[in-house]
Amino acid sequence: MKAKKSFGQHFLKNKHLTVNMAGVVKKNDATGKILEVGPGKGVLTEELMKIADDFKAVELDQDMIDYLLDHGILEPHQLISQDFLKLDLSEVFAGKSFTLAGNYPYNISSRIVIKMVRNHNLIPFSLGMFQYEMAKRITGQQNTKDYGSLSILTQLYYDCKIVYRVKPGDFSPPPKVQSAVVQFQRKDQFPSPDVEQLESVLRKSFSHRRKKIKNNLTSPEEQQVLRQMDLSDLRAEQIPMDVFVEMTERILGL
């Protein structure tokens, strides 16, 4: 079974790593329910199933689904044959909370994170494999090149940290990039604007990173708020997360 570039597949083959990843999930999961995204050949799947009371996996590639079923790794009722990005997460475990995990397809990994944030009410903990550059973007800090709309949006809802660096040789086929495992622990309090509202303002704020934020947020309401908060001459990467929240609240009139 060969990996497909169209699905961004790189199969994990380091069993020691998958055991350790499952150990991190076991330590932090309080739901007993795990949803794995992109199980592939099931190397991580087998370890996650050992610690889950209720396990499901979502897979779009029919060849992978056939492989998992033919090799007895998963039962039909445990497999969701669907695009994760289109999946209604409230229906997976009948509206109950669950842990999200997986060796994520690198070509949609940022969209997986955003979907997780949009469904933070259902996902108290998550563990995912990412391209290392993406992991740095997720965990990026203020005044760095990695600090952006994705890092702020994610970190407003989750405490994020890189727990493992992963070598290309741990995959088949080996990717041309370094990888990393990131864990997400949901915070206790959330911003008053909803995720979509924050995401919209953040994307606009970082649309041209080298420009001052007043050149990105150009509506009369946005310009007024920037002047009121004395932010007009700053670049977006210079602005703290909590200030973005206040700025969004003022723009929306919350």
PyRosetta script that sets phi, psi and omega in degrees:
from pyrosetta import init, pose_from_sequence

init()
pose = pose_from_sequence("MKAKKSFGQHFLKNKHLTVNMAGVVKKNDATGKILEVGPGKGVLTEELMKIADDFKAVELDQDMIDYLLDHGILEPHQLISQDFLKLDLSEVFAGKSFTLAGNYPYNISSRIVIKMVRNHNLIPFSLGMFQYEMAKRITGQQNTKDYGSLSILTQLYYDCKIVYRVKPGDFSPPPKVQSAVVQFQRKDQFPSPDVEQLESVLRKSFSHRRKKIKNNLTSPEEQQVLRQMDLSDLRAEQIPMDVFVEMTERILGL")
pose.set_psi(1, 114.6)
pose.set_omega(1, -176.9)
pose.set_phi(2, -95.8)
pose.set_psi(2, 146.5)
pose.set_omega(2, 175.4)
pose.set_phi(3, -69.2)
pose.set_psi(3, 148.8)
pose.set_omega(3, -178.8)
pose.set_phi(4, -111.4)
pose.set_psi(4, 126.9)
pose.set_omega(4, 179.3)
pose.set_phi(5, -61.4)
pose.set_psi(5, -33.9)
pose.set_omega(5, -177.0)
pose.set_phi(6, -64.2)
pose.set_psi(6, -24.6)
pose.set_omega(6, 178.2)
pose.set_phi(7, -100.3)
pose.set_psi(7, 2.3)
pose.set_omega(7, -179.3)
pose.set_phi(8, 63.3)
pose.set_psi(8, 35.0)
pose.set_omega(8, -172.4)
pose.set_phi(9, -86.3)
pose.set_psi(9, 132.2)
pose.set_omega(9, 167.1)
pose.set_phi(10, -141.2)
pose.set_psi(10, 110.2)
pose.set_omega(10, -171.9)
pose.set_phi(11, -80.0)
pose.set_psi(11, 132.3)
pose.set_omega(11, 174.3)
pose.set_phi(12, -68.3)
pose.set_psi(12, 139.2)
pose.set_omega(12, 176.5)
pose.set_phi(13, -130.4)
pose.set_psi(13, -5.5)
pose.set_omega(13, -179.8)
pose.set_phi(14, -85.3)
pose.set_psi(14, 102.0)
pose.set_omega(14, -176.6)
pose.set_phi(15, -66.0)
pose.set_psi(15, -34.2)
pose.set_omega(15, 178.5)
pose.set_phi(16, -60.6)
pose.set_psi(16, -40.0)
pose.set_omega(16, 179.2)
pose.set_phi(17, -67.2)
pose.set_psi(17, -44.5)
pose.set_omega(17, -178.2)
pose.set_phi(18, -66.3)
pose.set_psi(18, -34.5)
pose.set_omega(18, 175.1)
pose.set_phi(19, -63.0)
pose.set_psi(19, -43.3)
pose.set_omega(19, 179.3)
pose.set_phi(20, -65.8)
pose.set_psi(20, -39.4)
pose.set_omega(20, 178.4)
pose.set_phi(21, -62.8)
pose.set_psi(21, -43.5)
pose.set_omega(21, 177.7)
pose.set_phi(22, -63.5)
pose.set_psi(22, -33.6)
pose.set_omega(22, 177.4)
pose.set_phi(23, -63.9)
pose.set_psi(23, -38.3)
pose.set_omega(23, 177.3)
pose.set_phi(24, -65.7)
pose.set_psi(24, -42.0)
pose.set_omega(24, 177.9)
pose.set_phi(25, -62.7)
pose.set_psi(25, -45.9)
pose.set_omega(25, -179.3)
pose.set_phi(26, -59.0)
pose.set_psi(26, -39.7)
pose.set_omega(26, -178.6)
pose.set_phi(27, -66.4)
pose.set_psi(27, -30.6)
pose.set_omega(27, -171.7)
pose.set_phi(28, -110.5)
pose.set_psi(28, -16.2)
pose.set_omega(28, -177.2)
pose.set_phi(29, -78.9)
pose.set_psi(29, 126.6)
pose.set_omega(29, 177.9)
pose.set_phi(30, -114.8)
pose.set_psi(30, 7.2)
pose.set_omega(30, -174.7)
pose.set_phi(31, -100.9)
pose.set_psi(31, -27.3)
pose.set_omega(31, -174.3)
pose.set_phi(32, 78.2)
pose.set_psi(32, -1.8)
pose.set_omega(32, -177.7)
pose.set_phi(33, -117.8)
pose.set_psi(33, 132.5)
pose.set_omega(33, -178.7)
pose.set_phi(34, -130.8)
pose.set_psi(34, 132.2)
pose.set_omega(34, 171.5)
pose.set_phi(35, -113.2)
pose.set_psi(35, 119.7)
pose.set_omega(35, 177.2)
pose.set_phi(36, -99.6)
pose.set_psi(36, 135.4)
pose.set_omega(36, 177.4)
pose.set_phi(37, -100.5)
pose.set_psi(37, 124.0)
pose.set_omega(37, 177.4)
pose.set_phi(38, 65.6)
pose.set_psi(38, 65.0)
pose.set_omega(38, -176.2)
pose.set_phi(39, -66.7)
pose.set_psi(39, -20.3)
pose.set_omega(39, 178.7)
pose.set_phi(40, 59.9)
pose.set_psi(40, -126.5)
pose.set_omega(40, -179.8)
pose.set_phi(41, -86.3)
pose.set_psi(41, -0.8)
pose.set_omega(41, 171.4)
pose.set_phi(42, 89.6)
pose.set_psi(42, 16.4)
pose.set_omega(42, -179.1)
pose.set_phi(43, -66.5)
pose.set_psi(43, -46.3)
pose.set_omega(43, 175.0)
pose.set_phi(44, -74.7)
pose.set_psi(44, -34.9)
pose.set_omega(44, -179.2)
pose.set_phi(45, -52.8)
pose.set_psi(45, -46.9)
pose.set_omega(45, -176.5)
pose.set_phi(46, -62.3)
pose.set_psi(46, -34.0)
pose.set_omega(46, 179.2)
pose.set_phi(47, -76.5)
pose.set_psi(47, -38.7)
pose.set_omega(47, 179.5)
pose.set_phi(48, -66.7)
pose.set_psi(48, -35.7)
pose.set_omega(48, -179.7)
pose.set_phi(49, -64.5)
pose.set_psi(49, -27.3)
pose.set_omega(49, -179.9)
pose.set_phi(50, -67.4)
pose.set_psi(50, -24.6)
pose.set_omega(50, -174.4)
pose.set_phi(51, -110.0)
pose.set_psi(51, -2.9)
pose.set_omega(51, -175.7)
pose.set_phi(52, -99.9)
pose.set_psi(52, 139.1)
pose.set_omega(52, 170.4)
pose.set_phi(53, -78.6)
pose.set_psi(53, -33.0)
pose.set_omega(53, -179.5)
pose.set_phi(54, -139.8)
pose.set_psi(54, 118.4)
pose.set_omega(54, -174.3)
pose.set_phi(55, -124.0)
pose.set_psi(55, 136.7)
pose.set_omega(55, 172.3)
pose.set_phi(56, -139.3)
pose.set_psi(56, 154.4)
pose.set_omega(56, 177.4)
pose.set_phi(57, -133.5)
pose.set_psi(57, 139.7)
pose.set_omega(57, 178.0)
pose.set_phi(58, -110.1)
pose.set_psi(58, 125.9)
pose.set_omega(58, -174.6)
pose.set_phi(59, -141.8)
pose.set_psi(59, 131.0)
pose.set_omega(59, -179.4)
pose.set_phi(60, -93.0)
pose.set_psi(60, -28.8)
pose.set_omega(60, -175.1)
pose.set_phi(61, -78.3)
pose.set_psi(61, 113.2)
pose.set_omega(61, -176.8)
pose.set_phi(62, -63.0)
pose.set_psi(62, -32.9)
pose.set_omega(62, 177.2)
pose.set_phi(63, -62.1)
pose.set_psi(63, -39.2)
pose.set_omega(63, 178.1)
pose.set_phi(64, -68.8)
pose.set_psi(64, -39.2)
pose.set_omega(64, 177.5)
pose.set_phi(65, -60.7)
pose.set_psi(65, -46.1)
pose.set_omega(65, 178.7)
pose.set_phi(66, -61.3)
pose.set_psi(66, -40.7)
pose.set_omega(66, 179.7)
pose.set_phi(67, -61.6)
pose.set_psi(67, -48.0)
pose.set_omega(67, -178.0)
pose.set_phi(68, -63.6)
pose.set_psi(68, -37.6)
pose.set_omega(68, 179.8)
pose.set_phi(69, -75.8)
pose.set_psi(69, -44.2)
pose.set_omega(69, -177.7)
pose.set_phi(70, -64.0)
pose.set_psi(70, -32.4)
pose.set_omega(70, -179.6)
pose.set_phi(71, -91.9)
pose.set_psi(71, 6.0)
pose.set_omega(71, 175.8)
pose.set_phi(72, 67.5)
pose.set_psi(72, 20.5)
pose.set_omega(72, -179.7)
pose.set_phi(73, -75.2)
pose.set_psi(73, -39.6)
pose.set_omega(73, 178.2)
pose.set_phi(74, -131.5)
pose.set_psi(74, 153.3)
pose.set_omega(74, 172.9)
pose.set_phi(75, -91.7)
pose.set_psi(75, 155.5)
pose.set_omega(75, -178.5)
pose.set_phi(76, -52.9)
pose.set_psi(76, -38.1)
pose.set_omega(76, -177.2)
pose.set_phi(77, -70.8)
pose.set_psi(77, -12.9)
pose.set_omega(77, 179.5)
pose.set_phi(78, -91.6)
pose.set_psi(78, -9.0)
pose.set_omega(78, -176.2)
pose.set_phi(79, -105.5)
pose.set_psi(79, 132.8)
pose.set_omega(79, 174.2)
pose.set_phi(80, -110.5)
pose.set_psi(80, 109.6)
pose.set_omega(80, -177.8)
pose.set_phi(81, -87.2)
pose.set_psi(81, 86.4)
pose.set_omega(81, -173.6)
pose.set_phi(82, -162.0)
pose.set_psi(82, 163.2)
pose.set_omega(82, 172.1)
pose.set_phi(83, -76.5)
pose.set_psi(83, 120.2)
pose.set_omega(83, -178.5)
pose.set_phi(84, -55.3)
pose.set_psi(84, -37.5)
pose.set_omega(84, -176.5)
pose.set_phi(85, -66.6)
pose.set_psi(85, -19.0)
pose.set_omega(85, 179.0)
pose.set_phi(86, -104.3)
pose.set_psi(86, -1.4)
pose.set_omega(86, -175.0)
pose.set_phi(87, -77.0)
pose.set_psi(87, 134.3)
pose.set_omega(87, 173.8)
pose.set_phi(88, -81.1)
pose.set_psi(88, 104.4)
pose.set_omega(88, -173.1)
pose.set_phi(89, -68.3)
pose.set_psi(89, -20.7)
pose.set_omega(89, 178.8)
pose.set_phi(90, -71.2)
pose.set_psi(90, -15.0)
pose.set_omega(90, -178.6)
pose.set_phi(91, -95.7)
pose.set_psi(91, -11.2)
pose.set_omega(91, -173.0)
pose.set_phi(92, -64.8)
pose.set_psi(92, -48.8)
pose.set_omega(92, 178.8)
pose.set_phi(93, -121.9)
pose.set_psi(93, 40.7)
pose.set_omega(93, 176.9)
pose.set_phi(94, 54.5)
pose.set_psi(94, 43.0)
pose.set_omega(94, 175.6)
pose.set_phi(95, 82.7)
pose.set_psi(95, 0.4)
pose.set_omega(95, -179.4)
pose.set_phi(96, -89.8)
pose.set_psi(96, 154.7)
pose.set_omega(96, -178.7)
pose.set_phi(97, -68.0)
pose.set_psi(97, 154.6)
pose.set_omega(97, -179.5)
pose.set_phi(98, -154.4)
pose.set_psi(98, 165.0)
pose.set_omega(98, 172.9)
pose.set_phi(99, -92.9)
pose.set_psi(99, 136.5)
pose.set_omega(99, 177.4)
pose.set_phi(100, -103.1)
pose.set_psi(100, 133.3)
pose.set_omega(100, -177.6)
pose.set_phi(101, -149.3)
pose.set_psi(101, 161.0)
pose.set_omega(101, 174.6)
pose.set_phi(102, 159.0)
pose.set_psi(102, 161.1)
pose.set_omega(102, 167.6)
pose.set_phi(103, -90.9)
pose.set_psi(103, 91.0)
pose.set_omega(103, -165.8)
pose.set_phi(104, -72.1)
pose.set_psi(104, 139.2)
pose.set_omega(104, 172.3)
pose.set_phi(105, -56.8)
pose.set_psi(105, 124.0)
pose.set_omega(105, -171.7)
pose.set_phi(106, -64.7)
pose.set_psi(106, -25.3)
pose.set_omega(106, -176.7)
pose.set_phi(107, -76.6)
pose.set_psi(107, -10.8)
pose.set_omega(107, 177.0)
pose.set_phi(108, -129.5)
pose.set_psi(108, 15.5)
pose.set_omega(108, -171.3)
pose.set_phi(109, -63.6)
pose.set_psi(109, -38.4)
pose.set_omega(109, -180.0)
pose.set_phi(110, -66.7)
pose.set_psi(110, -34.9)
pose.set_omega(110, 179.0)
pose.set_phi(111, -70.8)
pose.set_psi(111, -30.4)
pose.set_omega(111, 174.8)
pose.set_phi(112, -65.5)
pose.set_psi(112, -43.2)
pose.set_omega(112, 179.4)
pose.set_phi(113, -62.7)
pose.set_psi(113, -44.2)
pose.set_omega(113, -179.7)
pose.set_phi(114, -63.8)
pose.set_psi(114, -39.4)
pose.set_omega(114, 177.4)
pose.set_phi(115, -64.7)
pose.set_psi(115, -37.9)
pose.set_omega(115, 176.7)
pose.set_phi(116, -60.8)
pose.set_psi(116, -46.0)
pose.set_omega(116, -179.4)
pose.set_phi(117, -62.8)
pose.set_psi(117, -41.8)
pose.set_omega(117, 178.9)
pose.set_phi(118, -63.7)
pose.set_psi(118, -23.1)
pose.set_omega(118, 179.4)
pose.set_phi(119, -113.3)
pose.set_psi(119, 32.8)
pose.set_omega(119, -176.1)
pose.set_phi(120, -60.6)
pose.set_psi(120, -25.2)
pose.set_omega(120, 178.4)
pose.set_phi(121, -63.7)
pose.set_psi(121, -23.0)
pose.set_omega(121, -179.2)
pose.set_phi(122, -99.8)
pose.set_psi(122, -14.5)
pose.set_omega(122, -169.3)
pose.set_phi(123, -124.7)
pose.set_psi(123, 91.1)
pose.set_omega(123, 179.6)
pose.set_phi(124, -75.3)
pose.set_psi(124, -21.7)
pose.set_omega(124, -179.1)
pose.set_phi(125, -148.3)
pose.set_psi(125, 146.2)
pose.set_omega(125, 177.9)
pose.set_phi(126, -147.9)
pose.set_psi(126, 150.9)
pose.set_omega(126, 176.8)
pose.set_phi(127, -140.0)
pose.set_psi(127, 124.2)
pose.set_omega(127, -176.7)
pose.set_phi(128, -140.8)
pose.set_psi(128, 151.5)
pose.set_omega(128, 173.8)
pose.set_phi(129, -94.4)
pose.set_psi(129, 130.0)
pose.set_omega(129, -178.0)
pose.set_phi(130, -133.9)
pose.set_psi(130, 159.4)
pose.set_omega(130, 164.5)
pose.set_phi(131, -59.0)
pose.set_psi(131, 139.8)
pose.set_omega(131, -173.6)
pose.set_phi(132, -58.0)
pose.set_psi(132, -38.7)
pose.set_omega(132, 179.2)
pose.set_phi(133, -62.6)
pose.set_psi(133, -36.3)
pose.set_omega(133, 177.2)
pose.set_phi(134, -69.5)
pose.set_psi(134, -40.2)
pose.set_omega(134, 177.6)
pose.set_phi(135, -58.9)
pose.set_psi(135, -38.9)
pose.set_omega(135, 178.6)
pose.set_phi(136, -68.6)
pose.set_psi(136, -35.2)
pose.set_omega(136, 176.9)
pose.set_phi(137, -66.3)
pose.set_psi(137, -39.5)
pose.set_omega(137, 179.9)
pose.set_phi(138, -64.7)
pose.set_psi(138, -40.0)
pose.set_omega(138, -175.5)
pose.set_phi(139, -98.2)
pose.set_psi(139, 9.7)
pose.set_omega(139, -175.0)
pose.set_phi(140, -57.8)
pose.set_psi(140, 144.5)
pose.set_omega(140, -178.7)
pose.set_phi(141, -111.5)
pose.set_psi(141, 157.4)
pose.set_omega(141, -178.8)
pose.set_phi(142, -50.8)
pose.set_psi(142, 143.4)
pose.set_omega(142, 178.1)
pose.set_phi(143, 68.2)
pose.set_psi(143, 26.2)
pose.set_omega(143, 173.0)
pose.set_phi(144, -126.3)
pose.set_psi(144, 163.3)
pose.set_omega(144, -179.6)
pose.set_phi(145, -70.4)
pose.set_psi(145, -17.1)
pose.set_omega(145, -180.0)
pose.set_phi(146, -85.8)
pose.set_psi(146, -13.1)
pose.set_omega(146, -178.9)
pose.set_phi(147, -76.9)
pose.set_psi(147, 120.7)
pose.set_omega(147, -177.3)
pose.set_phi(148, -159.9)
pose.set_psi(148, -166.7)
pose.set_omega(148, -176.6)
pose.set_phi(149, -61.1)
pose.set_psi(149, -37.8)
pose.set_omega(149, -179.1)
pose.set_phi(150, -67.7)
pose.set_psi(150, -45.7)
pose.set_omega(150, -178.1)
pose.set_phi(151, -64.9)
pose.set_psi(151, -42.6)
pose.set_omega(151, -179.2)
pose.set_phi(152, -66.6)
pose.set_psi(152, -48.4)
pose.set_omega(152, -178.4)
pose.set_phi(153, -58.6)
pose.set_psi(153, -44.7)
pose.set_omega(153, -179.1)
pose.set_phi(154, -66.6)
pose.set_psi(154, -45.7)
pose.set_omega(154, -174.8)
pose.set_phi(155, -74.6)
pose.set_psi(155, -13.2)
pose.set_omega(155, 172.2)
pose.set_phi(156, -71.5)
pose.set_psi(156, -22.3)
pose.set_omega(156, -177.5)
pose.set_phi(157, -113.8)
pose.set_psi(157, -22.5)
pose.set_omega(157, -175.9)
pose.set_phi(158, -136.3)
pose.set_psi(158, 144.8)
pose.set_omega(158, 164.7)
pose.set_phi(159, -82.2)
pose.set_psi(159, 120.6)
pose.set_omega(159, -173.0)
pose.set_phi(160, -117.3)
pose.set_psi(160, 140.1)
pose.set_omega(160, 173.5)
pose.set_phi(161, -154.1)
pose.set_psi(161, 149.1)
pose.set_omega(161, 175.2)
pose.set_phi(162, -80.2)
pose.set_psi(162, 123.8)
pose.set_omega(162, -177.9)
pose.set_phi(163, -103.8)
pose.set_psi(163, -23.9)
pose.set_omega(163, 177.8)
pose.set_phi(164, -144.9)
pose.set_psi(164, 140.2)
pose.set_omega(164, 162.8)
pose.set_phi(165, -93.7)
pose.set_psi(165, 141.5)
pose.set_omega(165, -172.7)
pose.set_phi(166, -128.8)
pose.set_psi(166, 132.6)
pose.set_omega(166, -177.3)
pose.set_phi(167, -82.3)
pose.set_psi(167, 152.1)
pose.set_omega(167, 177.0)
pose.set_phi(168, -56.4)
pose.set_psi(168, -32.9)
pose.set_omega(168, -178.0)
pose.set_phi(169, -67.8)
pose.set_psi(169, -8.1)
pose.set_omega(169, 177.3)
pose.set_phi(170, -82.2)
pose.set_psi(170, -0.1)
pose.set_omega(170, -178.4)
pose.set_phi(171, -122.1)
pose.set_psi(171, 160.1)
pose.set_omega(171, 171.1)
pose.set_phi(172, -134.5)
pose.set_psi(172, 118.6)
pose.set_omega(172, -8.1)
pose.set_phi(173, -71.3)
pose.set_psi(173, 155.9)
pose.set_omega(173, 179.6)
pose.set_phi(174, -69.2)
pose.set_psi(174, 130.4)
pose.set_omega(174, 176.6)
pose.set_phi(175, -70.5)
pose.set_psi(175, 163.8)
pose.set_omega(175, 179.3)
pose.set_phi(176, -85.3)
pose.set_psi(176, 5.8)
pose.set_omega(176, -176.6)
pose.set_phi(177, -127.9)
pose.set_psi(177, 162.2)
pose.set_omega(177, 172.0)
pose.set_phi(178, -76.5)
pose.set_psi(178, 158.4)
pose.set_omega(178, -179.4)
pose.set_phi(179, -129.9)
pose.set_psi(179, 169.9)
pose.set_omega(179, 180.0)
pose.set_phi(180, -155.9)
pose.set_psi(180, 149.5)
pose.set_omega(180, 174.8)
pose.set_phi(181, -99.2)
pose.set_psi(181, 128.2)
pose.set_omega(181, -179.3)
pose.set_phi(182, -117.7)
pose.set_psi(182, 136.3)
pose.set_omega(182, 174.1)
pose.set_phi(183, -109.2)
pose.set_psi(183, 148.6)
pose.set_omega(183, -177.5)
pose.set_phi(184, -127.2)
pose.set_psi(184, 117.3)
pose.set_omega(184, 177.3)
pose.set_phi(185, -111.1)
pose.set_psi(185, 118.3)
pose.set_omega(185, -175.2)
pose.set_phi(186, -63.3)
pose.set_psi(186, 140.4)
pose.set_omega(186, 178.6)
pose.set_phi(187, -79.2)
pose.set_psi(187, 167.3)
pose.set_omega(187, -178.6)
pose.set_phi(188, -85.1)
pose.set_psi(188, -27.0)
pose.set_omega(188, -178.2)
pose.set_phi(189, -127.2)
pose.set_psi(189, 148.3)
pose.set_omega(189, -176.2)
pose.set_phi(190, -126.8)
pose.set_psi(190, 159.9)
pose.set_omega(190, 177.9)
pose.set_phi(191, -64.2)
pose.set_psi(191, 156.6)
pose.set_omega(191, 178.6)
pose.set_phi(192, -73.6)
pose.set_psi(192, -37.7)
pose.set_omega(192, 173.1)
pose.set_phi(193, -65.9)
pose.set_psi(193, 149.9)
pose.set_omega(193, 178.6)
pose.set_phi(194, -78.7)
pose.set_psi(194, 172.3)
pose.set_omega(194, -173.5)
pose.set_phi(195, -59.4)
pose.set_psi(195, -45.1)
pose.set_omega(195, -176.9)
pose.set_phi(196, -63.4)
pose.set_psi(196, -38.5)
pose.set_omega(196, 178.4)
pose.set_phi(197, -65.4)
pose.set_psi(197, -45.3)
pose.set_omega(197, 177.6)
pose.set_phi(198, -63.4)
pose.set_psi(198, -43.5)
pose.set_omega(198, -178.4)
pose.set_phi(199, -60.2)
pose.set_psi(199, -41.2)
pose.set_omega(199, -178.9)
pose.set_phi(200, -63.5)
pose.set_psi(200, -46.7)
pose.set_omega(200, -179.2)
pose.set_phi(201, -67.6)
pose.set_psi(201, -40.0)
pose.set_omega(201, -179.2)
pose.set_phi(202, -65.7)
pose.set_psi(202, -43.4)
pose.set_omega(202, 179.7)
pose.set_phi(203, -61.5)
pose.set_psi(203, -42.8)
pose.set_omega(203, 178.1)
pose.set_phi(204, -65.0)
pose.set_psi(204, -40.0)
pose.set_omega(204, -177.4)
pose.set_phi(205, -62.9)
pose.set_psi(205, -34.1)
pose.set_omega(205, -177.2)
pose.set_phi(206, -103.6)
pose.set_psi(206, 13.4)
pose.set_omega(206, -175.4)
pose.set_phi(207, -63.5)
pose.set_psi(207, -31.7)
pose.set_omega(207, 173.6)
pose.set_phi(208, -132.8)
pose.set_psi(208, 94.4)
pose.set_omega(208, -169.7)
pose.set_phi(209, -60.5)
pose.set_psi(209, -35.1)
pose.set_omega(209, -174.9)
pose.set_phi(210, -77.5)
pose.set_psi(210, -14.7)
pose.set_omega(210, -177.8)
pose.set_phi(211, -90.5)
pose.set_psi(211, 157.1)
pose.set_omega(211, 173.2)
pose.set_phi(212, -66.2)
pose.set_psi(212, 151.1)
pose.set_omega(212, -172.7)
pose.set_phi(213, -62.4)
pose.set_psi(213, -25.7)
pose.set_omega(213, 179.4)
pose.set_phi(214, -66.3)
pose.set_psi(214, -18.4)
pose.set_omega(214, 177.1)
pose.set_phi(215, -87.6)
pose.set_psi(215, -8.6)
pose.set_omega(215, 178.2)
pose.set_phi(216, -104.0)
pose.set_psi(216, -39.8)
pose.set_omega(216, 177.4)
pose.set_phi(217, -100.1)
pose.set_psi(217, 99.7)
pose.set_omega(217, -165.7)
pose.set_phi(218, -113.1)
pose.set_psi(218, -4.9)
pose.set_omega(218, 179.6)
pose.set_phi(219, -69.7)
pose.set_psi(219, 157.5)
pose.set_omega(219, 179.2)
pose.set_phi(220, -55.8)
pose.set_psi(220, -40.0)
pose.set_omega(220, -179.8)
pose.set_phi(221, -65.7)
pose.set_psi(221, -43.0)
pose.set_omega(221, -179.9)
pose.set_phi(222, -65.4)
pose.set_psi(222, -44.6)
pose.set_omega(222, 179.8)
pose.set_phi(223, -61.2)
pose.set_psi(223, -40.4)
pose.set_omega(223, 179.5)
pose.set_phi(224, -63.6)
pose.set_psi(224, -44.9)
pose.set_omega(224, 179.9)
pose.set_phi(225, -63.9)
pose.set_psi(225, -41.9)
pose.set_omega(225, 178.9)
pose.set_phi(226, -60.4)
pose.set_psi(226, -40.6)
pose.set_omega(226, 178.2)
pose.set_phi(227, -67.4)
pose.set_psi(227, -42.8)
pose.set_omega(227, -179.5)
pose.set_phi(228, -61.2)
pose.set_psi(228, -36.1)
pose.set_omega(228, -177.0)
pose.set_phi(229, -95.1)
pose.set_psi(229, 2.9)
pose.set_omega(229, 178.1)
pose.set_phi(230, 58.2)
pose.set_psi(230, 46.8)
pose.set_omega(230, -177.8)
pose.set_phi(231, -113.3)
pose.set_psi(231, -6.8)
pose.set_omega(231, -168.5)
pose.set_phi(232, -55.2)
pose.set_psi(232, -36.4)
pose.set_omega(232, -174.1)
pose.set_phi(233, -96.1)
pose.set_psi(233, 11.3)
pose.set_omega(233, 177.2)
pose.set_phi(234, -98.3)
pose.set_psi(234, 153.3)
pose.set_omega(234, 167.8)
pose.set_phi(235, -86.5)
pose.set_psi(235, 155.6)
pose.set_omega(235, -175.3)
pose.set_phi(236, -57.6)
pose.set_psi(236, -37.2)
pose.set_omega(236, -176.4)
pose.set_phi(237, -68.6)
pose.set_psi(237, -11.0)
pose.set_omega(237, 178.9)
pose.set_phi(238, -90.1)
pose.set_psi(238, -5.3)
pose.set_omega(238, -172.3)
pose.set_phi(239, -100.3)
pose.set_psi(239, 127.8)
pose.set_omega(239, 180.0)
pose.set_phi(240, -65.6)
pose.set_psi(240, 158.9)
pose.set_omega(240, -178.1)
pose.set_phi(241, -59.2)
pose.set_psi(241, -45.2)
pose.set_omega(241, -176.1)
pose.set_phi(242, -65.9)
pose.set_psi(242, -28.3)
pose.set_omega(242, 177.0)
pose.set_phi(243, -70.3)
pose.set_psi(243, -36.0)
pose.set_omega(243, 175.2)
pose.set_phi(244, -61.9)
pose.set_psi(244, -37.4)
pose.set_omega(244, 178.8)
pose.set_phi(245, -64.3)
pose.set_psi(245, -48.5)
pose.set_omega(245, 179.1)
pose.set_phi(246, -61.5)
pose.set_psi(246, -41.4)
pose.set_omega(246, 179.4)
pose.set_phi(247, -60.6)
pose.set_psi(247, -43.7)
pose.set_omega(247, 179.4)
pose.set_phi(248, -64.2)
pose.set_psi(248, -42.4)
pose.set_omega(248, 178.2)
pose.set_phi(249, -58.6)
pose.set_psi(249, -43.5)
pose.set_omega(249, -178.7)
pose.set_phi(250, -69.2)
pose.set_psi(250, -40.7)
pose.set_omega(250, 178.8)
pose.set_phi(251, -61.9)
pose.set_psi(251, -38.6)
pose.set_omega(251, -179.0)
pose.set_phi(252, -83.3)
pose.set_psi(252, -11.3)
pose.set_omega(252, -178.4)
pose.set_phi(253, 72.6)
pose.set_psi(253, 30.9)
pose.set_omega(253, -178.4)
pose.set_phi(254, -76.8)
pose.dump_pdb("model.pdb")
